[in-house]
Amino acid sequence: MDANEVLVIAMFLSFIALLFTGIPVAWVLGGIGIIFAFLGQFTDSYMDTMTGLDYTTLGLVVNRLWTIMENWILVALPMFIFMGIMLDKSGVAERLMKSMQELFGRVHGGLAITVTAIGIILAASTGIIGASVVLLAVMSLPAMTKQGYNMPLALGTIASAGTLGILIPPSIMLVIMADQLGLSVGDLFMGAVFPGLMLGAFYIIYIVARGIINPSHMPVPDDAKRVTFGIFFNVLKDVLPTVLLIFVVLGSIFAGIATPTEAAGVGAFGATLLAMYNKKFNFKVLHEVVGGTMNTTAYIFAIFIGATCFALVLRELGGDEMIEEFLTGLPFGPYGIIFFILGVIFLLGFFLDWIEITLIILPLLAPVISALGLDISAPGIDNPELVWFVMLVAMALQTSFLTPPVGFALFYLKGVCPPNVKITDIYKGVTPFIILQLIALLVLVFWPQIVLWLPTIAYS
C-alpha cells in the first residue's frame, strides 16, 4: 500500500471519527481537506514519495466554488425550500388531516393510512423532512394515542411517511444529485415519481395488512362516521389546491415548459398564495419562512464548500482511481458490484447524512457504473444507467433517515413525543418500514423500467 492509499483511507477514517465529536459537518469536511493537503505536501517533501498533491492545490477550491455558484440549477434549492416551509405554515396539512381522517375513519388503521397519504402529499409539495415529521407527529400522535394505537406502529408510520419527501419530487436531494453528476433534473424528477409512489403504496399495504392481522393494534374509533358524498367532497376540496400546485410545478418541468429553477419560483409563489387562501399568511409567518429558508440553504451550501475541499484533495491523492479499481476488481459481476455498493451506502447511512454521501461518495461511484457496461437503454435519456443508479442510491438513502444512530427522522420525532415515549419504541416502529424500503430497492434493481418508463414516454 503506497502513501496515497494510506492518506485516502486516513481521510475517510478521520471524517467518520470527527463526526461523533459534534463539530459541524462543514467544518469537518473542509478542515480534513486542508489538513491532508498539508500532509500530502509533507509526505511528498520528506518521505521521498509522490503524492501528486501540495498545499497550493487548495487554490483550486476557489474555482470549484465559483463553478458551483454559477450553476443556475442550484438556484432552485432555496426556492424549493421556501415552497416547502411556506406550505408547512399554510395550514394545508391540518385541513387534510381532518377531512381524510373522516374518509378512512371506519377502517382498521385508517388514521395511519391518513398519515401516510398526507406524507405523500407533503413529500410532493415540501420535501423538508424535519418539518414533515414534526408536523405529522404533532397532528396525528395525540389522536393515535387516544384511539389506542400500538405505540411503535404509530411512531413508525409517522417517521416513515415524513421521510418520503427525500425521494418524491421536487426533492432537493435529486436537485443536488443532478448537479453533482451532470444529469437532467427533469429526468431524475420523472424517474422518481413511480418509485416514490410505489414506496408509499407499500406502506399503505403493510398498514392495511397489519390492521387485518392485528385489529387491536389499530382500533376503529367508536364515533367513526360512514363515508358520504359530503365527506368525499370535503377531501377533494382540501386536496385539490395542493395537488394543483404540485401539477403546475412538476408538470411544467416534465413538459419542458419551465426549467427547474423557474418552476421552483412558481412553486414558492403558489405556496404563498395557498397560505393567503387559508388565512395563515402574515408578516410573522413570512419572517419565519424566510429565516428558515436562509438557515437551511446556508447549511447545505456550507457543506457544499467543505465537501468541495474534501473531494478535491481526495481526488488529487488518487482516491477516485483507488475506489474505481477496487470496485471494478470485485469478482461479483456487474449486478453483484451494484449490490455491494448499495450495501455500503446502506451501512454508511447509519452514520452519515444524505448530503455527505451525495456530495462525496456519489461522484466517485459514477465512473464505476459507467464502466460496468450495463445493458440498460431508454430512448431520449442521456446516461439511462446512471439515472437508474441514482434512483437506487436515493432509495437506499431513504433508509438513512430511519436507521440509528444518526437517523434524523428518529430524533425529530423523539423531540416532539411525550416523555413516556422511549427511543426504543421508535426503533421498533421503524424496523418494518426499513424492511419495506429494502424490498422496494430490490424491485428497482430488477425492474429498471419503473424508473425509466416515465422519462422515456415524455421524450417519445
C-alpha positions, 0 to 999 in steps of 0.5 A: 500500500503506497502513501496515497492509499494510506492518506485516502483511507486516513481521510475517510477514517478521520471524517467518520471519527470527527463526526461523533465529536459534534463539530459541524459537518462543514467544518469537518469536511473542509478542515480534513481537506486542508489538513491532508493537503498539508500532509500530502505536501509533507509526505511528498517533501520528506518521505521521498514519495509522490503524492501528486498533491501540495498545499497550493492545490487548495487554490483550486477550491476557489474555482470549484466554488465559483463553478458551483455558484454559477450553476443556475440549477442550484438556484432552485434549492432555496426556492424549493425550500421556501415552497416547502416551509411556506406550505408547512405554515399554510395550514394545508396539512391540518385541513387534510388531516381532518377531512381524510381522517373522516374518509378512512375513519371506519377502517382498521388503521385508517388514521395511519393510512391518513398519515401516510397519504398526507406524507405523500402529499407533503413529500410532493409539495415540501420535501423538508423532512424535519418539518414533515415529521414534526408536523405529522407527529404533532397532528396525528400522535395525540389522536393515535394515542387516544384511539389506542394505537400500538405505540411503535406502529404509530411512531413508525408510520409517522417517521416513515411517511415524513421521510418520503419527501427525500425521494418524491419530487421536487426533492432537493436531494435529486436537485443536488444529485443532478448537479453533482453528476451532470444529469437532467433534473427533469429526468431524475424528477420523472424517474422518481415519481413511480418509485416514490409512489410505489414506496408509499403504496407499500406502506399503505399495504403493510398498514392495511395488512397489519390492521387485518392481522392485528385489529387491536393494534389499530382500533376503529374509533367508536364515533367513526362516521360512514363515508358520504358524498359530503365527506368525499367532497370535503377531501377533494376540496382540501386536496385539490389546491395542493395537488394543483400546485404540485401539477403546475410545478412538476408538470411544467418541468416534465413538459419542458415548459419551465426549467427547474429553477423557474418552476421552483419560483412558481412553486414558492409563489403558489405556496404563498398564495395557498397560505393567503387562501387559508388565512395563515399568511402574515408578516410573522409567518413570512419572517419565519419562512424566510429565516428558515429558508436562509438557515437551511440553504446556508447549511447545505451550501456550507457543506457544499464548500467543505465537501468541495475541499474534501473531494478535491484533495481526495481526488488529487491523492488518487482516491477516485482511481483507488475506489474505481479499481477496487470496485471494478476488481470485485469478482461479483459481476456487474449486478453483484458490484451494484449490490455491494455498493448499495450495501455500503451506502446502506451501512454508511447511512447509519452514520452519515447524512444524505448530503455527505454521501451525495456530495462525496461518495456519489461522484466517485461511484459514477465512473464505476457504473459507467464502466460496468457496461450495463445493458440498460437503454431508454430512448431520449435519456442521456446516461439511462444507467446512471439515472437508474443508479441514482434512483437506487442510491436515493432509495437506499438513502431513504433508509438513512433517515430511519436507521440509528444512530444518526437517523434524523427522522428518529430524533425529530420525532423523539423531540416532539413525543411525550416523555413516556415515549422511549427511543426504543419504541421508535426503533421498533416502529421503524424496523418494518418500514426499513424492511419495506424500503429494502424490498422496494430497492430490490424491485428497482434493481430488477425492474429498471423500467419503473424508473425509466418508463416515465422519462422515456414516454415524455421524450417519445 
